[in-house]
Amino acid sequence: MVESKNKHIAPNVEPATTIENPGEKIAKAIGSILTNEKIDFVKDLFVQLKGPLKRIFATFIIFLCIGSFFSVQIVDFFKTLLPKGITLVAFSPVEVFLSIIWVIVIFAAIFTFPIFLVEIVRFVSPALYENERKLLTRLLPISLILFVGGAIFGICIMAFFGLIFFAEFGTTYGIQNLWSLGGLMSTMGMIAIGFGIAFQLPIVITVLVKQKIVELDQLKKIRKHIIVALLVLSAFLTPPDVISQILMAVPLYLLFEGTLLYLKVSNKK
């Protein structure tokens, strides 16, 4: 019997591909990221942060209560900084209420910031070397003084001259100055926080030099560039008039030179 040469050849059929559910893809991706070790690390971190966060929150609540009690006096103080001829107005029924709340929150944030710094130093100190721990311990009180001093300087000096500039600017164009209470409070708050942060310049320079990230001689060589950088920073943080910019740039430059002098003396010891 002769075998038939015509054989039935089965067509090539590709196996059916299963489409994976997008939800399963997301679950697998999350599972690959959130391993048991990482989840345990996050849990331990939250347990360690529980105490510091409670103390920071409690301090913030205390200063909120203090700010609420002295809210009238705080607003009256801001009103004394207003140039002559300025009238504060409210453009909505709730603007006064929201503005007072904003003032109280800024007040509490400024005076809670020192406790925030203290808790950060206490939290990271076990992971630091002995010399790094001593450096942070010495710089912490100075940082607190600089922040509060910068905030007070910003409100009492810079805001005062800035408000005069804007008042005269509007008068030049024959525009009556009716300022929003909410706008005034927001401006005061941002100036206070901005200057408090800007006055941390000596702390930043000291840490960079002490940790040998930047050499002291390098800072002396680029002194002219530092002056230009401070002028640019002052232009961003102050009203667009020369007096305000100089009033900010000069204290920052004095802080810079004072820090260099301190580092020069301390390195000789």
GIBELKA-V346665 format. One record per residue. N is the residue number from 1. PHI is phi in whole degrees, 0 to 359 (NA if undefined). OMEGA is omega in degrees with one decimal (999 if undefined). BURIAL is I if it has 16 or more other C-alpha atoms within 10 Angstrom, else O. Layout:
# GIBELKA-V346665
n = [N,N]
phi = [PHI,PHI]
omega = [OMEGA,OMEGA]
burial = [BURIAL,BURIAL]
This chain:
# GIBELKA-V346665
n = [1,2,3,4,5,6,7,8,9,10,11,12,13,14,15,16,17,18,19,20,21,22,23,24,25,26,27,28,29,30,31,32,33,34,35,36,37,38,39,40,41,42,43,44,45,46,47,48,49,50,51,52,53,54,55,56,57,58,59,60,61,62,63,64,65,66,67,68,69,70,71,72,73,74,75,76,77,78,79,80,81,82,83,84,85,86,87,88,89,90,91,92,93,94,95,96,97,98,99,100,101,102,103,104,105,106,107,108,109,110,111,112,113,114,115,116,117,118,119,120,121,122,123,124,125,126,127,128,129,130,131,132,133,134,135,136,137,138,139,140,141,142,143,144,145,146,147,148,149,150,151,152,153,154,155,156,157,158,159,160,161,162,163,164,165,166,167,168,169,170,171,172,173,174,175,176,177,178,179,180,181,182,183,184,185,186,187,188,189,190,191,192,193,194,195,196,197,198,199,200,201,202,203,204,205,206,207,208,209,210,211,212,213,214,215,216,217,218,219,220,221,222,223,224,225,226,227,228,229,230,231,232,233,234,235,236,237,238,239,240,241,242,243,244,245,246,247,248,249,250,251,252,253,254,255,256,257,258,259,260,261,262,263,264,265,266,267,268,269]
phi = [NA,270,287,291,282,277,256,281,261,287,293,288,248,288,295,293,268,270,277,280,295,303,296,292,299,297,297,293,296,295,295,288,274,271,284,299,295,291,296,296,297,296,298,297,296,295,295,289,278,301,296,301,296,297,293,295,295,296,298,298,295,298,288,297,295,297,298,295,292,255,298,296,294,294,294,298,296,298,292,291,278,289,294,293,88,266,244,273,228,243,262,208,298,258,295,298,299,294,293,295,298,298,299,295,295,297,302,293,294,297,274,272,304,302,295,300,295,301,293,296,297,295,286,270,299,298,269,262,286,298,292,292,294,294,297,295,296,288,278,300,299,295,298,296,296,295,294,295,298,295,295,294,299,298,284,284,256,294,297,299,291,294,294,298,299,292,295,292,296,292,296,302,264,70,256,286,273,247,265,286,298,296,296,296,295,296,297,298,295,293,296,298,292,299,288,299,288,298,284,276,307,299,293,298,296,297,296,298,285,295,272,60,281,229,275,298,295,295,295,293,290,259,303,296,293,297,299,297,297,294,294,294,299,296,295,282,264,235,299,282,227,296,298,296,296,293,297,269,294,296,299,295,292,296,296,297,294,297,293,298,295,298,293,296,291,292,288,284,283]
omega = [-176.1,-178.8,-179.5,-178.9,-179.4,179.8,178.6,-179.0,-178.8,179.0,177.6,-178.9,179.2,179.2,-177.9,179.4,-179.9,179.1,-177.6,179.4,178.1,178.1,177.9,176.8,179.9,-179.7,179.0,179.6,178.5,179.6,178.4,-179.9,-176.4,174.6,-179.0,-179.9,-179.3,177.9,177.4,178.5,179.4,178.8,178.7,179.6,178.6,178.3,-180.0,-179.3,-176.0,-180.0,178.7,179.5,177.4,-178.8,178.1,-179.5,179.5,177.2,179.1,179.5,179.6,-179.7,171.2,179.0,178.3,178.1,177.7,-178.5,-177.6,-176.3,-179.7,179.9,179.6,179.1,177.5,177.8,177.8,-180.0,177.9,178.7,-177.4,174.1,179.2,178.1,179.9,178.1,176.7,-179.0,174.7,-174.9,176.7,-178.1,-174.8,-173.7,179.7,-179.1,-179.2,179.6,178.4,177.3,178.3,178.1,-178.8,179.8,178.2,177.4,-179.5,-179.0,-179.1,-176.2,173.5,-178.0,176.7,178.3,177.1,178.4,179.4,-178.9,177.0,180.0,179.0,-176.8,-175.6,-174.7,178.5,-178.4,-176.9,172.0,-175.4,-179.5,177.5,179.1,178.1,179.6,179.4,179.7,178.5,-174.7,-175.5,179.0,179.4,179.1,179.5,-179.8,-179.7,-179.0,-179.8,178.2,177.6,178.6,179.1,178.0,-179.3,-177.7,-171.8,-175.5,-173.6,-179.0,-179.4,-179.6,177.9,179.0,176.9,179.7,-177.0,177.7,179.4,178.7,178.1,179.5,179.6,-179.3,177.7,-178.9,178.8,-177.6,171.2,-173.4,177.0,177.3,179.7,177.9,179.2,-178.9,178.8,179.4,179.3,-179.1,-179.9,177.5,-179.0,-179.1,-179.7,-179.9,175.9,178.1,-179.3,-179.2,173.8,-179.3,178.9,179.9,-179.9,-179.0,-179.1,179.4,-179.6,-178.3,-177.9,178.3,176.2,173.1,177.3,177.1,-179.7,179.1,178.1,178.5,178.6,-178.4,-177.6,-178.9,-179.4,178.0,177.8,178.8,178.5,179.3,178.3,177.1,177.5,177.6,178.9,178.9,179.7,-172.3,-176.9,173.2,-174.6,173.2,-172.5,-176.6,-179.4,-180.0,177.9,-179.6,176.5,-175.6,-178.2,177.4,179.3,178.2,177.2,175.7,178.6,-179.2,177.6,177.7,177.6,178.6,178.2,-179.4,178.7,179.9,-176.7,179.8,178.7,-177.2,999]
burial = [O,O,O,O,O,O,O,O,O,O,O,O,O,O,O,O,O,O,O,O,O,O,O,O,O,O,O,O,O,O,O,O,O,O,O,O,O,O,O,O,O,O,O,O,O,O,O,O,O,O,O,I,O,O,O,I,O,O,I,I,I,O,I,I,O,O,I,I,O,O,I,O,O,I,I,O,O,I,O,O,I,I,I,O,O,O,O,I,O,I,O,O,O,O,I,I,O,O,I,I,I,I,I,I,I,I,I,I,I,I,I,I,I,I,I,I,I,I,I,O,I,O,O,O,I,O,O,O,O,O,O,O,I,O,O,I,O,O,O,I,O,O,I,I,O,I,I,I,O,I,I,I,I,I,I,I,O,I,I,I,I,I,I,I,I,I,I,O,O,O,O,O,O,O,O,O,I,O,O,I,I,I,O,I,I,I,O,I,I,I,I,I,I,I,I,I,I,I,I,I,I,I,I,O,I,I,I,O,I,I,O,O,O,O,O,I,O,O,I,O,O,O,O,O,O,O,I,O,O,I,I,O,I,I,I,O,I,I,I,O,O,O,O,I,I,I,I,I,I,O,O,I,I,O,I,I,O,O,I,I,O,O,I,O,O,O,O,O,O]
